[in-house]
Amino acid sequence: MRIGLLTYRGNPHCGGQGVYVRHLSHALCELGHAVDVISGPPYPVLDNCARLHRLPSLDLYNPEALFRTPTVKELCNPINMLEWLGISTMGFSEPLTFGLRAFQMLKAQNGYDILHDNQCLSYGIWALARHIPTIATIHHPITVDRDLAVRAETALWKKAKHLRWYSFIGMQKRVATTLKRLITVSTCARDDISQEFRIPAKRFSVVPNGIDTDLFHPLPGIAREPYRLIVTNSADIALKGLHVLLRAVAALVPSMPRLHLVVVGMPKKKSAIFTLIRELGLGQRIEFTGRIDQEMFIRQYARAWAAIVPSLYEGFGLPAGEAMACAVPVISTTGGALPEVVGDAGLLVPPGDSGALARAIAALCNNPQRSHAFSRAGYERVMTHFTWRAAAHKTVAAYRRTIDDYRRLAVPATTRG
């Protein structure tokens, strides 16, 4: 079949959208389907037979021209004006405006058998779904991100700022309820989205993400270093739980003086994470890598004694799966779908509980045999359950159900058997 895969941004280096689009499109192509990826900037990297259609925007989050002032000519375009006004008033208008641009591009397009929207859920997608069979992936209920971000702030104006930024959720809820078929990545995400968006669970197909095992794999020639921990979650988002992990490390330092935490990435300059590190006296224990290339990333995994996933909530949990693919023992919270990914191949603790996390870290660091057993079990679990080829097969099955629904509803009632 011919597939139109839409994503309002496809950054291959930051966030999961670019990863999802890149690998799913590749796996769908390998199954023999023709895939067009329609993306706003930053654009995904496609090293496969999928074709990339760039859908330009004002790109106001581009770090090389952050929040630039558009030209008068640009603002003569109504969609550009809408994007600029939204972002200028502290909102996030990219999903809305990408969907409107996609509608302009595709409204006369009858060449696709199916459109697959990657969590844009814009009014433009709703309009397209009236003419072309359309399914959407919702990775997790973004209401969780909003609620945790608001709760983490003490100043009322900062709470209001988060509420304004997440105001696009209202649109996404309204559009999602109009779609007859949806994809999500775990049963936990399905149940939570069903409740938050008030969508019947039977509309969802659960299709777990795959892990790029060509990229994430063990490096046998590098020895694991005792007491060396690694975390890859964003440092500046409360949802990702780095502040909880830092408190756990601080509690362990007196009894484990060799403990060292590597954080892949770098917080913003004025991040509260730096303040917390100073308050806890962890300056010499924490290493931020900044942006690193893939080879160095895998080497960091290879050196680590354990990978920590301290997230308060995950709709799937790619960091856990990627660490397991590298045969790194995992300590994870039970936030969201993480238990579905980790299973019995790692240690699980309640989200937000720094004491429980500290005890799990100590247990794994002080038991090499248990660490080795989790290393082997995690690798085998990924290779058995989380491949992109399996994800593509399940996605195609969801496509076929969507197309069947569309055709059935398109038949006039008087002609039905």
Secondary structure, 3 states (H helix, E strand, C coil): CEEEEEECCCCCCCCHHHHHHHHHHHHHHHCCCEEEEEECCCCCCCCCCCEEEECCCCCCCCHHHCCCCCCHHHHCCHHHHHHHHHHHCCCCCHHHHHHHHHHHHHCCCCCCCEEEEECCCCHHHHHHHCCCCEEEECCCCCHHHHHHHHHHCCCHHHHHHHHHHHHHHHHHHHHHCCCCCEEECCHHHHHHHHHHHCCCHHHEEECCCCCCCCCCCCCCCCCCCCCEEEECCCCCCHHHCHHHHHHHHHHHCCCCCCCEEEECECCCCCCHHHHHHHHHCCCCCEEECECCCHHHHHHHHHHCCEEEECCCCCCCCHHHHHHHHCCCCEEEECCCCHHHHHCCCCEEECCCCHHHHHHHHHHHHCCHHHHHHHHHHHHHHHHHHCCHHHHHHHHHHHHHHHHHHHHHHHCCHHHCC
